[in-house]
């Protein structure tokens, strides 16, 4: 029994989200998702956070537990009645770091726990916020958070298959790293984020993604024409357009109007939220999620509606 998407919600940056923006944005998306689904935070058996870029280039601690605290998913006596999960007294929360494919990795992990019956519903949260001040070079992702709730589904519906593949020969095409910048005088020493992307990165992302898509279709015994909807990464810039040219079904590929904004880990969730609102997600039988990231790493998932 595959897990089904119960709800998706997004939260964009605003004046309200000043200071600790990552946590505020991520918690806002999580709360909105719970509200729209008519759920309480204690209903979640698992909370996974998959964002990459955080305030002040923060790497530790894992932020899933802090998001969990902000949305009130803490231990209460009624969590011991096995309606949330088999083993955990409170939602089990942790971070997954897998770059642009982290969101897909989170979905796969939560889906696995639901399929084994260890939890009955779970949430994947992702977010990216640029560091404050001038603590970055070539960073261009718009602050955005998204949350998705997965729950137990019916036989032969929901997520059917996941495929992922890395292409280490392209590992130097996208570099994101932190360097120590020495202070001087009144200037404090800081960690500075640098992002280096080579010109052929987009084309290689498309080539790699198509290889993984081909593996998914072969594993599922489906043809490209069987897929009603494609929900891809919305970055790097040009990826969706070039993917559409290669596949030849531009009308089935969800592309967001960026308005000079580029979205990173939450981009696919933003695309999902769009088709969720306009009803095309439910009208589609076979849906493919397709994500790419540095490495180059690709992730693909097949979803089926009854």
SULPEMO-V672144 format. One record per residue. N is the residue number from 1. SS is DSSP state (a for helix, b for strand, c for the rest). D_FIRST is the distance of its C-alpha to the first C-alpha in whole Angstrom. Layout:
BEGIN
n = [N & N]
ss = [SS & SS]
d_first = [D_FIRST & D_FIRST]
END
This chain:
BEGIN
n = [1 & 2 & 3 & 4 & 5 & 6 & 7 & 8 & 9 & 10 & 11 & 12 & 13 & 14 & 15 & 16 & 17 & 18 & 19 & 20 & 21 & 22 & 23 & 24 & 25 & 26 & 27 & 28 & 29 & 30 & 31 & 32 & 33 & 34 & 35 & 36 & 37 & 38 & 39 & 40 & 41 & 42 & 43 & 44 & 45 & 46 & 47 & 48 & 49 & 50 & 51 & 52 & 53 & 54 & 55 & 56 & 57 & 58 & 59 & 60 & 61 & 62 & 63 & 64 & 65 & 66 & 67 & 68 & 69 & 70 & 71 & 72 & 73 & 74 & 75 & 76 & 77 & 78 & 79 & 80 & 81 & 82 & 83 & 84 & 85 & 86 & 87 & 88 & 89 & 90 & 91 & 92 & 93 & 94 & 95 & 96 & 97 & 98 & 99 & 100 & 101 & 102 & 103 & 104 & 105 & 106 & 107 & 108 & 109 & 110 & 111 & 112 & 113 & 114 & 115 & 116 & 117 & 118 & 119 & 120 & 121 & 122 & 123 & 124 & 125 & 126 & 127 & 128 & 129 & 130 & 131 & 132 & 133 & 134 & 135 & 136 & 137 & 138 & 139 & 140 & 141 & 142 & 143 & 144 & 145 & 146 & 147 & 148 & 149 & 150 & 151 & 152 & 153 & 154 & 155 & 156 & 157 & 158 & 159 & 160 & 161 & 162 & 163 & 164 & 165 & 166 & 167 & 168 & 169 & 170 & 171 & 172 & 173 & 174 & 175 & 176 & 177 & 178 & 179 & 180 & 181 & 182 & 183 & 184 & 185 & 186 & 187 & 188 & 189 & 190 & 191 & 192 & 193 & 194 & 195 & 196 & 197 & 198 & 199 & 200 & 201 & 202 & 203 & 204 & 205 & 206 & 207 & 208 & 209 & 210 & 211 & 212 & 213 & 214 & 215 & 216 & 217 & 218 & 219 & 220 & 221 & 222 & 223 & 224 & 225 & 226 & 227 & 228 & 229 & 230 & 231 & 232 & 233 & 234 & 235 & 236 & 237 & 238 & 239 & 240 & 241 & 242 & 243 & 244 & 245 & 246 & 247 & 248 & 249 & 250 & 251 & 252 & 253 & 254 & 255 & 256 & 257 & 258 & 259 & 260 & 261 & 262 & 263 & 264 & 265 & 266 & 267 & 268 & 269 & 270 & 271 & 272 & 273 & 274 & 275 & 276 & 277 & 278 & 279 & 280 & 281 & 282 & 283 & 284 & 285 & 286 & 287 & 288 & 289 & 290 & 291 & 292 & 293 & 294 & 295 & 296 & 297 & 298 & 299 & 300 & 301 & 302 & 303 & 304 & 305 & 306]
ss = [c & c & b & b & b & b & b & b & b & b & b & b & c & c & c & c & c & c & c & c & a & a & a & a & a & a & a & a & a & a & a & a & a & a & a & a & a & c & c & c & a & a & a & c & c & b & b & b & b & c & c & c & c & c & a & a & a & c & c & c & c & c & c & a & a & a & a & a & a & a & c & c & c & c & c & c & a & a & a & a & c & c & c & c & b & c & c & c & c & c & c & b & b & b & b & c & c & c & a & a & a & a & a & a & a & a & a & a & a & a & a & a & a & a & a & c & c & c & b & c & b & b & b & b & b & b & b & b & c & c & c & c & c & c & c & b & b & c & c & c & b & c & c & b & b & b & b & b & b & b & b & b & c & c & c & c & c & b & b & b & b & b & b & b & b & b & c & a & a & a & c & c & c & b & b & b & b & b & b & b & b & c & c & b & c & c & b & c & c & b & b & b & b & b & b & b & b & c & c & c & a & a & a & a & a & a & a & a & a & a & a & a & a & a & a & a & a & a & a & a & c & c & c & a & a & a & c & c & b & b & b & b & c & c & c & c & c & c & a & a & a & a & a & a & a & a & a & c & c & a & a & a & b & c & c & c & c & c & c & c & c & b & c & c & c & c & a & a & a & a & a & a & a & a & a & a & a & a & c & a & a & a & a & c & c & b & b & b & b & b & b & b & b & c & c & c & b & b & b & b & b & b & b & b & c & c]
d_first = [0 & 4 & 7 & 9 & 13 & 15 & 18 & 21 & 24 & 27 & 30 & 33 & 37 & 40 & 43 & 41 & 39 & 42 & 42 & 38 & 37 & 34 & 33 & 34 & 32 & 29 & 29 & 30 & 27 & 25 & 27 & 27 & 23 & 23 & 26 & 24 & 21 & 23 & 22 & 24 & 24 & 23 & 20 & 18 & 17 & 18 & 20 & 21 & 24 & 24 & 28 & 31 & 34 & 35 & 39 & 41 & 39 & 37 & 35 & 35 & 34 & 30 & 30 & 26 & 28 & 31 & 29 & 27 & 30 & 31 & 29 & 29 & 26 & 28 & 28 & 29 & 29 & 27 & 24 & 24 & 23 & 19 & 18 & 17 & 16 & 17 & 20 & 21 & 24 & 24 & 22 & 21 & 23 & 24 & 25 & 24 & 27 & 26 & 28 & 27 & 24 & 23 & 21 & 19 & 19 & 18 & 15 & 14 & 15 & 13 & 10 & 10 & 11 & 9 & 6 & 9 & 10 & 13 & 13 & 12 & 13 & 15 & 18 & 19 & 23 & 25 & 29 & 32 & 36 & 39 & 41 & 44 & 48 & 48 & 46 & 44 & 45 & 43 & 41 & 40 & 36 & 36 & 35 & 31 & 29 & 25 & 22 & 19 & 16 & 12 & 11 & 7 & 6 & 6 & 5 & 6 & 7 & 8 & 9 & 9 & 11 & 14 & 18 & 21 & 24 & 28 & 31 & 33 & 36 & 36 & 36 & 39 & 39 & 37 & 39 & 38 & 40 & 42 & 46 & 48 & 51 & 54 & 56 & 60 & 62 & 60 & 57 & 54 & 52 & 49 & 46 & 45 & 42 & 43 & 41 & 42 & 40 & 42 & 43 & 40 & 37 & 36 & 36 & 35 & 32 & 31 & 32 & 29 & 27 & 27 & 27 & 23 & 22 & 24 & 22 & 19 & 20 & 21 & 18 & 16 & 19 & 19 & 23 & 24 & 25 & 21 & 21 & 22 & 22 & 22 & 22 & 24 & 26 & 29 & 32 & 34 & 36 & 36 & 33 & 31 & 34 & 35 & 31 & 31 & 35 & 33 & 30 & 32 & 30 & 31 & 30 & 26 & 27 & 27 & 30 & 31 & 35 & 36 & 40 & 41 & 38 & 35 & 32 & 30 & 27 & 26 & 27 & 24 & 23 & 26 & 25 & 22 & 24 & 26 & 24 & 22 & 25 & 27 & 24 & 23 & 20 & 19 & 21 & 19 & 17 & 16 & 17 & 18 & 19 & 22 & 24 & 27 & 29 & 32 & 32 & 31 & 27 & 25 & 21 & 19 & 15 & 14 & 12 & 12 & 13 & 13]
END
